[in-house]
Amino acid sequence: MGGSPPHWVNRLLECLLSDDLAEPLVGDLLEEHALRTRSTGARSASSWYWIQVFGSAVPLLYFAFRHGRWVLAVSLGFTAYAVAEATIVAADVAMSQVLQPATVAHAGLILVVGLTTIVLAGYLAARIRPGAGVAFVLIVTLAGAVQLLKVTGGMPLWYELVFLIAGPLAAAAGGALSVTRRLRPGGEP
Amino acid sequence: MAKRTDFLGSLEQIVMLALVRLGQNAYGMAVRMEIEKRTGRNLSIGAIYATLERLEGKGYVSSFMGEPTAERGGRAKRFFRIEAEGMRALRASQRVIESMSVGLRKRWEAT
């Protein structure tokens, strides 16, 4: 547990928090972690860091909830999902004209188009508002689970199972891409 | 008598007193460490920022971003300062505590 705090935790915090809160808060954590590493050692500083991250979650979530910031994030996440779903349905209709529906080729192509669309939608949602990217991942996960439960013979089961696992991963990849671009030196502000 | 809305919660008062003590160097980590040093309470940085944001929403404090530094992974500090309205609210809250405490010293010593 020694050494520097893991980058992914800082990125996750920056993804979940608004810009004006994320930058100073993560910077403060890193600064005090470095101070504590020098004064109390790497292991103790690392423990302090994790306690701070988990201890900060409740007050920050409560603050976001009280101030309605989650409403906008969830709305944007739903919008991104609606656009992605409409694109996938349109692609399904178009491909059904040239390929026999529910075959491996048809389902495979829809899968490629669908996952690409989800990566793009996740990227755009997180670019507009980082919290929307997180909401989008949750909505895609929920929608995949619902779709799997109500599968009635349209698409093969393997297609729904792959979508259930790869859909949220694709959405998260799009959000991570947006955060990575944002944090890159000389990247977006 | 101050308006009811002027009274601050205990954490709000503690954070604002830390801002007064720190003056120009009041940013999240410094506030957190000042409170820990003086009260022994190891508050989370999230609780500090949630309180500061709430106070800023009430117009009691304002904030501005500093320059990014290498020790913070290239991230800037966010400095906070108390506005006149915030100072009034802090004084009013302190006066309430002082008024309610008058004459209670003997009782506390007896318990």
Interface residues (C-beta under 8 A of the other chain):
Chain A: N10 D20 L21 E23 P24 L25 V26 G27 D28 L29 L30 E31 E32 A34 I51 Q52 G55 S56 A57 V58 P59 L60 Y62 F63 H67 P185
Chain B: Y27 G28 M29 R32 M33 S44 I45 G46 A47 Y49 A50 T51 E53 R54 G57 M65 P68 T69 E71 R72 G73 G74 R75 A76 K77 R78
